[in-house]
Amino acid sequence: MEAAFHRFLGQSVTEEDNCPAPTKIMAAPVVVCRNIRTFGRIFVGVSQSGSIGLNACRYHGISTLFRPLQLPAACLHTGTFSSSLPSSVILTEEPDTLYQKVSVLVKGHDKAVLDSYEFFAILAARELGVTLGKVFEPPKNIERLTLLKSVHIFKKHRVQYEMRTHYRCIELSRVTGSTAQVYLEYIQRNLPEGVAMEVTKTSMEKVPEHILEPMWNGPPTEEKPSQ
């Protein structure tokens, strides 16, 4: 601001030097007043802009200080409260089914696949604590089909196709219905492609009441004479 003021004064001095002698004394006060007014306007504008910038800075500082903390939505937990206590076990009066033997028969055309699946089924039964019975390999079934080598050739030129079906049988002894259901569902979900399964269950039933006592132990019945 001082440099601008000196610059304006310098301009007035040069104008005074260029003026003619009679008007030199009258032109100097007018130019000085004009320069002072211009300098005053500049000073007022600079002060106003400085005050506006200062107020803006102060307001920005206050707003920064009193601005609420904004957390991302990922940091806020909006879920409902759920109890981590285990659910109560529902007891039913209906007794579980008892199986004396559960036979699992699998069959396929690839012997190596059946070997791998047999190892998996035995390992799963041991992990679940299921009592294993017999594990054996029934005799394979072979089907042969003899056809002509070509439809446009003599009958003596033939070709023979052979289909072999291998079997594996795994027996479980004395298991409950719930245990057998869990085990069968587990091994059926992991059944390889191209392998079929057949399950045979032998359940243990209670003896009916009407045959608990022999009929000959009851009171004798009178035979009516035939007419």
Secondary structure, DSSP 8 states (H G I E B T S, - for coil): -HHHHHHHHHHHHHHHHHS-STTHHHHHHHHHHHHHHHHHHHHHHHHHHHHHHHHHHHHHHHHHHH------GGGS--------S-------SS---EEEEEEEEEEES-HHHHHHHHHHHHHHHHHTT--EEEEE----EEEEEEEES-TTS-TT-EEEEEEEEEEEEEEEEEEEHHHHHHHHHHHHHT--TT-EEEEEEEE-----GGGSS-GGGS---------
